[in-house]
Amino acid sequence: MPPSEPSEPSTGLSRRRLLLGGGATLAGGGLAGAAGALALSSPGVAAVVDPWKGAQTVPFHGEHQAGIETAAQAHARFLALDLRPGADADHVRRLLRLLTDDAARLTQGTVPLAAGDPELPALPSRLTVTFGFGPGLFDAVGRGDDCPEVIRELPAFATDRLQERWSGGDLMVQVCADDAIPLSYALRRLVRDARDLATVRWCQTGFNPARGSEPDGTTPRNLMGQRDGTANPSADTAEFGSTVWSSGPDWLKGGSMLVFRRIRMDVDTWDDLGRPAKEMATARRLSDGSPVTGGSETDDPDTTAVDAQGLPVVAAEAHVVRATARTDAERMLRRGFSYDDGPDVDGNPDCGLLFAAYQADAAKAFVPVQQRLAESDAMNTWVTHVGSAAFVVPPGCAEGEFTGQALVG
């Protein structure tokens, strides 16, 4: 049987007109304004003033989706959904319309249409919601030929040990914020939106250092103590645009491609490794992320440097040497979040990195770089890729539109 239309909420306001594309407008006017007024006038929300970091918002509407060039937040949830059997373009259109409307409201600190408890989303703390489309969504809307081959199937890499429970998905929802409370509320409202039309395939939780623990703009550390993301292009630069945003086709212009990997770290053996060996494996110092050959964090290691015995200071298999882009097309934006799911019954840690790589073309960026790393990377001794998924990230949308409208129609 095809998916049913999402059930009507028990509260007084109906979403039927929204799902059918008429009546209630998307956030920014009409009922959204009424909900916003409710949030601002409710008890306990008077603290929504500029001095509070919790009141800071990131615009939802625009040329590009938020959550990509946005400075990385402290908390992240990555959710993959599978469309229910029988889903077609109409079902997907209604789902995306509803998800977009709720995301637009939540990111601005406003309750979703027909929801109560305005205190929960009132301090969004730079909440962003980003959507990505997997192969199954393209097939459901009759646009299977438009799904890039690299998104339909990434090549196998020699070091992969992928698990089905952490891989794949028809629709990806990335939710990030500096506060876990509005993030948690946003995620459960979005999942509620999708419940009648999709099932949860996986959900993964990540984190960064708390905002304010170091100066803004500082490259965060991962669970191995390394500065992670040093080579990222700066937002609002020509390099960022050419690295991340697609130039076409028209339905993808201003969008991107996301490769999402769950990377487990063997932190026990890493912790027991001597500091010089740790730095040799990456070719960067743990203290400040600078190259072992000298310089600042943003400098590349000098691969020609030799020591007193004439031996190379930087090993050919050092992680930075293998991971650094060798052409402009190999550049990526790496948004990494640590994960820690706690020890197992024997006390062995289950932790690592949720690696989100955004790029204009994953076939030209992620694939060649990951092939190089799989062939020979010193860090392969301590890291294992156990989850993988790839998505097309459509461009942003204007008020009154929904994410992916140019593709779905």
LOVO-413325 format. One line per field, with one value per residue (C-alpha): residue in three letters; x, y, z. Coordinates in Angstrom, 3 decimals. Example, Ala and Ser with C-alpha at 12.3 -4.5 7.8 and 13.67 -1.06 7.14 Angstrom:
BEGIN
res c(ala  ser)
u c(12.300  13.670)
v c(-4.500  -1.060)
w c(7.800  7.140)
END
This chain:
BEGIN
res c(met  pro  pro  ser  glu  pro  ser  glu  pro  ser  thr  gly  leu  ser  arg  arg  arg  leu  leu  leu  gly  gly  gly  ala  thr  leu  ala  gly  gly  gly  leu  ala  gly  ala  ala  gly  ala  leu  ala  leu  ser  ser  pro  gly  val  ala  ala  val  val  asp  pro  trp  lys  gly  ala  gln  thr  val  pro  phe  his  gly  glu  his  gln  ala  gly  ile  glu  thr  ala  ala  gln  ala  his  ala  arg  phe  leu  ala  leu  asp  leu  arg  pro  gly  ala  asp  ala  asp  his  val  arg  arg  leu  leu  arg  leu  leu  thr  asp  asp  ala  ala  arg  leu  thr  gln  gly  thr  val  pro  leu  ala  ala  gly  asp  pro  glu  leu  pro  ala  leu  pro  ser  arg  leu  thr  val  thr  phe  gly  phe  gly  pro  gly  leu  phe  asp  ala  val  gly  arg  gly  asp  asp  cys  pro  glu  val  ile  arg  glu  leu  pro  ala  phe  ala  thr  asp  arg  leu  gln  glu  arg  trp  ser  gly  gly  asp  leu  met  val  gln  val  cys  ala  asp  asp  ala  ile  pro  leu  ser  tyr  ala  leu  arg  arg  leu  val  arg  asp  ala  arg  asp  leu  ala  thr  val  arg  trp  cys  gln  thr  gly  phe  asn  pro  ala  arg  gly  ser  glu  pro  asp  gly  thr  thr  pro  arg  asn  leu  met  gly  gln  arg  asp  gly  thr  ala  asn  pro  ser  ala  asp  thr  ala  glu  phe  gly  ser  thr  val  trp  ser  ser  gly  pro  asp  trp  leu  lys  gly  gly  ser  met  leu  val  phe  arg  arg  ile  arg  met  asp  val  asp  thr  trp  asp  asp  leu  gly  arg  pro  ala  lys  glu  met  ala  thr  ala  arg  arg  leu  ser  asp  gly  ser  pro  val  thr  gly  gly  ser  glu  thr  asp  asp  pro  asp  thr  thr  ala  val  asp  ala  gln  gly  leu  pro  val  val  ala  ala  glu  ala  his  val  val  arg  ala  thr  ala  arg  thr  asp  ala  glu  arg  met  leu  arg  arg  gly  phe  ser  tyr  asp  asp  gly  pro  asp  val  asp  gly  asn  pro  asp  cys  gly  leu  leu  phe  ala  ala  tyr  gln  ala  asp  ala  ala  lys  ala  phe  val  pro  val  gln  gln  arg  leu  ala  glu  ser  asp  ala  met  asn  thr  trp  val  thr  his  val  gly  ser  ala  ala  phe  val  val  pro  pro  gly  cys  ala  glu  gly  glu  phe  thr  gly  gln  ala  leu  val  gly)
u c(0.000  1.305  2.175  -0.759  -0.980  0.538  -2.055  -3.586  -2.200  -4.538  -4.196  -6.548  -4.470  -4.468  -1.541  -3.671  -3.548  0.202  0.703  -1.476  0.509  -2.017  -3.348  -0.771  2.427  5.892  7.629  8.033  4.417  0.832  0.632  4.407  4.169  1.452  3.536  6.534  4.515  3.358  6.913  8.090  5.187  5.236  6.450  10.148  11.021  11.718  15.456  15.369  17.534  20.706  23.265  22.343  24.139  21.073  19.082  21.406  19.818  21.067  18.804  17.074  16.121  18.706  20.700  22.406  21.201  22.447  24.620  27.401  29.266  27.906  30.698  30.521  28.242  28.844  26.195  25.059  22.588  22.687  19.505  18.870  15.315  14.003  10.820  8.024  7.225  5.025  6.205  5.972  6.619  3.443  4.372  7.919  6.651  4.324  7.039  9.581  7.040  6.262  9.903  10.923  8.195  9.015  12.770  12.300  10.306  12.513  15.750  14.274  13.153  9.498  7.285  6.172  2.647  0.118  2.781  2.828  5.609  7.241  9.876  11.707  12.655  12.760  16.572  17.737  21.473  22.409  20.225  20.541  18.716  20.239  18.645  20.300  18.767  19.844  19.292  15.956  14.431  15.479  13.888  10.674  10.125  10.899  14.271  16.540  18.707  19.485  21.107  24.892  26.535  28.893  25.868  24.123  27.169  30.521  33.377  34.603  37.764  40.235  40.156  36.360  34.609  31.147  28.106  24.608  23.213  25.359  25.077  22.766  19.486  16.934  16.785  19.377  18.606  21.549  20.567  23.206  23.122  25.220  22.635  21.390  17.894  16.596  18.424  16.643  13.281  13.875  14.885  11.849  9.504  11.115  10.947  7.298  6.756  8.200  6.712  3.837  5.957  9.372  11.159  14.346  17.315  19.932  20.628  24.118  25.070  28.237  29.807  32.525  34.190  31.707  31.266  33.406  35.894  38.334  38.211  35.763  37.434  39.747  40.027  38.364  40.158  38.987  39.135  42.746  43.707  44.361  43.186  40.663  39.729  42.822  42.776  39.159  38.564  37.292  33.611  32.586  35.634  35.882  37.789  34.944  32.396  34.316  35.071  31.579  28.837  27.720  27.474  24.779  22.520  19.919  18.124  21.440  23.026  23.992  23.755  26.481  27.329  27.804  29.776  29.092  31.387  31.390  35.039  35.780  38.977  41.087  41.752  43.158  46.177  46.451  46.573  49.493  51.455  54.304  53.836  56.573  54.964  51.536  52.904  54.830  51.604  49.922  52.927  51.405  52.115  49.456  50.055  48.878  48.340  51.425  53.576  56.355  58.685  57.747  55.419  51.846  48.762  47.651  51.034  51.677  54.456  57.725  57.921  61.507  62.909  65.470  66.950  70.602  70.941  69.496  66.207  62.861  61.232  57.787  56.906  55.300  52.391  51.756  48.039  48.352  50.505  47.947  44.851  45.929  44.229  46.577  44.272  41.671  38.972  40.029  39.233  36.514  34.909  35.396  32.843  33.878  32.019  33.308  31.063  31.286  28.710  30.339  32.209  30.889  30.403  34.136  35.074  36.178  35.375  33.103  34.073  35.438  34.515  31.386  32.992  30.829  32.609  30.869  32.118  30.989  31.650  32.332  33.642  36.455  37.092  36.252  36.834  40.463  41.472  39.919  41.498  44.881  44.230  43.050  46.195  48.661  47.840  49.684  46.425  44.836  46.353  44.019  40.931  38.332  35.462  32.377  29.569  29.072  26.363  26.284  23.680  22.946  22.396  19.939  20.326  18.526  15.025  13.197  10.267  7.182  9.233  10.426  13.870  14.356  11.474  13.473  14.005  10.689  8.476)
v c(0.000  3.526  5.744  7.506  11.229  12.320  12.118  15.328  16.631  16.596  20.351  22.807  23.847  21.594  20.888  19.582  22.825  23.048  19.507  20.189  23.310  25.991  28.073  28.406  30.059  28.855  30.370  34.096  35.150  34.232  31.535  31.614  35.170  34.200  31.319  33.608  36.100  33.290  32.203  35.683  36.406  33.097  32.830  32.146  33.426  37.029  36.243  36.062  39.149  39.792  39.353  35.692  33.257  31.041  33.697  33.658  32.366  31.325  32.258  29.230  30.656  31.611  30.556  27.745  25.549  26.546  24.176  23.949  27.239  27.909  27.779  24.301  24.086  22.122  19.441  17.505  14.785  13.057  11.183  8.944  8.111  5.512  6.273  3.808  1.345  2.916  6.474  8.605  12.209  13.428  11.810  13.177  16.648  16.722  15.413  18.011  20.810  19.869  19.327  22.641  24.580  23.140  23.564  27.198  27.887  25.917  27.527  30.956  29.939  29.431  26.432  24.373  24.829  23.336  22.568  23.802  24.370  27.449  27.477  24.490  26.054  29.654  29.720  28.046  28.558  28.748  25.769  24.675  21.974  20.641  18.111  15.647  13.336  9.724  7.508  6.181  9.659  10.289  6.990  7.736  11.052  9.559  11.319  8.289  9.253  12.590  10.968  11.253  7.831  8.609  9.267  6.093  3.999  5.027  2.743  0.194  1.146  -1.494  -0.445  -0.189  -2.366  -0.960  -1.940  -1.747  -0.162  2.939  3.197  4.354  6.238  7.951  11.281  12.766  15.361  17.111  19.066  21.145  23.630  24.946  23.694  20.101  21.067  22.912  20.364  17.465  19.190  19.997  16.440  14.872  17.308  16.570  12.814  13.241  15.023  12.070  9.187  8.408  8.652  7.334  5.151  5.886  4.021  5.354  8.276  9.319  11.877  13.975  16.833  19.452  21.409  23.604  27.015  29.525  26.959  28.411  31.572  31.549  30.262  27.852  24.496  21.931  18.876  15.333  12.499  11.756  15.272  16.459  19.716  18.490  20.630  22.815  22.750  23.861  26.879  30.000  30.764  33.658  33.228  32.304  29.162  28.082  28.573  26.602  23.861  23.339  24.638  22.961  25.009  22.805  21.322  23.985  21.967  21.484  24.911  26.301  22.854  20.394  16.726  15.139  12.017  10.980  8.458  6.939  6.417  4.329  5.160  2.674  5.191  2.662  1.828  5.463  6.637  4.266  5.524  7.924  11.560  11.625  8.631  10.292  13.404  11.382  9.601  12.884  15.178  17.801  18.723  17.917  21.145  23.591  21.667  23.150  20.996  18.944  20.782  24.146  27.015  27.826  25.596  26.559  25.765  22.516  20.213  20.463  17.034  17.721  18.306  15.792  15.225  15.134  11.614  12.664  10.854  12.463  14.277  13.711  10.140  9.572  7.786  10.565  11.351  14.990  14.081  11.542  13.617  16.987  17.919  17.563  19.371  22.080  19.500  17.403  20.145  19.466  21.114  18.695  19.108  16.596  15.791  13.392  10.582  8.529  5.810  4.682  1.487  -1.992  -4.588  -5.338  -1.676  -1.214  2.287  2.853  6.293  8.112  10.725  11.521  12.837  15.014  16.003  18.615  19.176  20.281  16.828  13.798  11.783  14.295  15.120  12.486  9.411  10.036  11.298  8.312  5.899  7.413  7.090  3.495  2.576  3.936  6.125  5.817  6.489  3.301  1.501  3.370  4.289  2.167  3.348  1.479  3.571  5.316  7.259  9.773  12.431  15.238  18.418  20.606  24.389  26.564  27.858  31.158  31.834  30.174  27.390  24.060  22.436  20.418  22.081  22.473  18.700  17.417  20.109)
w c(0.000  -0.690  2.289  3.839  4.291  7.633  10.373  11.606  14.910  17.874  18.346  16.730  13.678  10.605  8.314  5.477  3.505  3.962  2.680  -0.325  -1.147  -0.338  2.502  5.244  4.085  4.925  7.917  7.666  7.491  8.302  10.951  11.360  12.606  15.046  16.346  16.680  18.665  20.925  21.548  22.401  24.742  26.605  30.209  30.523  27.043  27.990  27.909  24.102  23.668  21.719  24.529  24.942  22.646  22.801  20.945  17.952  14.755  11.337  8.386  6.904  3.505  0.941  -2.105  -0.180  2.651  6.088  8.100  5.513  5.511  9.013  11.595  13.129  16.165  19.357  18.782  15.713  14.787  11.410  10.549  7.533  6.471  4.046  2.127  2.755  -0.063  -2.718  -2.132  -5.270  -6.261  -4.569  -1.264  -1.438  -2.333  0.675  2.971  1.855  2.101  5.694  6.694  5.146  6.912  10.315  9.812  8.826  11.988  14.364  13.201  13.976  17.476  16.584  17.263  14.255  12.985  15.434  18.066  21.648  24.200  22.629  25.378  23.862  20.509  21.772  22.160  18.938  19.600  15.899  15.046  11.415  9.458  6.235  3.877  1.511  -1.104  -1.587  -4.658  -3.389  -3.349  -6.957  -7.954  -6.059  -7.857  -11.288  -11.625  -11.192  -14.185  -12.544  -9.500  -9.922  -10.170  -7.294  -5.066  -6.204  -5.357  -3.944  -4.991  -2.457  -0.599  0.583  4.229  4.562  7.109  6.504  8.546  7.082  10.256  9.675  5.888  3.103  3.205  0.941  2.799  5.149  7.820  9.472  12.593  14.391  17.279  20.135  22.640  22.766  23.990  20.891  18.733  20.427  20.080  16.424  15.605  17.203  15.470  12.108  12.674  13.602  10.283  8.400  10.375  8.023  4.885  5.942  8.476  10.389  8.927  11.346  13.650  14.727  17.358  17.292  19.196  19.082  21.890  23.739  22.191  24.059  25.343  22.782  20.657  17.737  14.586  16.398  14.630  16.909  18.275  17.693  20.241  19.288  20.326  16.789  15.255  12.678  9.664  9.324  5.513  5.168  2.920  4.628  4.185  1.937  -0.309  -3.969  -2.961  -0.694  -3.441  -6.055  -3.507  -2.130  -4.437  -7.639  -10.822  -12.391  -13.609  -12.867  -10.157  -8.315  -8.895  -5.507  -3.930  -3.043  -2.543  0.871  1.689  5.262  6.963  10.433  11.387  14.459  16.345  18.271  21.014  23.505  21.350  20.253  23.860  24.511  21.509  22.168  21.247  18.560  16.814  16.926  15.288  12.708  11.697  10.825  10.137  12.446  16.047  18.601  20.502  17.848  14.611  12.956  10.619  12.232  9.840  11.357  10.561  11.516  11.603  8.108  6.522  4.659  5.869  3.967  2.337  1.168  4.680  5.985  9.443  10.511  9.105  5.773  6.331  5.436  8.347  6.852  5.920  2.519  4.239  6.771  6.893  5.868  2.866  1.640  2.462  1.062  -2.202  -5.166  -7.585  -7.136  -7.885  -4.841  -2.343  0.214  3.215  6.108  8.908  11.537  14.766  17.399  18.617  21.790  22.328  25.572  26.446  25.765  28.517  28.438  28.766  25.157  23.854  20.856  19.670  16.690  14.108  12.114  8.953  6.707  3.498  1.361  -2.182  -5.626  -7.120  -4.906  -7.856  -8.331  -4.661  -2.054  -4.222  -5.310  -1.871  -0.082  -2.587  -1.748  1.982  1.647  -0.274  2.256  5.252  8.541  10.388  8.999  11.974  14.325  12.259  10.460  8.258  9.516  7.991  4.659  2.855  0.023  -0.722  -3.115  -1.116  -3.046  -3.006  -0.515  -1.052  -0.816  1.495  0.090  -1.502  -0.152  -0.217  -3.392  -5.222  -8.441  -8.532  -7.243  -8.785)
END
